[in-house]
Amino acid sequence: MHRVFVSVFVTLLLFVGGCISSISTGQESILTEIETANHCTVKLDCQQVESQCPFGCYVFVHKNEAANIERLIRDYKSTCDYGCMALKDYNCVQNKCIAFYE
């Protein structure tokens, strides 16, 4: 009986660990996509996309990449929530879209 319990317990731990790893990998993949899509030459290149936790309150990316990034964020199943500071403005600074807060 003890051996069966240990076997079931170990299997459950491996399953849960795999799920957590999968969630983390999905989040990391989206964060990488956001970073890659965040490039600009001028302010008009930047576009804000709708975001959710854990990707930040305000996500700005190149306008040509915005639809894809918004889809990735929207399809992610968020399990967190946080409050956001008011957005004052944004600009292209050193070839990155940067948000400024009040």
Secondary structure, DSSP 8 states (H G I E B T S, - for coil): -HHHHHHHHHHHHHHHHHHHHHHHHHHHHHHHHHHHH---SSGGGEEEE---TTS-S-EEEETTTHHHHHHHHHHS----------EEEEEEETTEEEEEE-
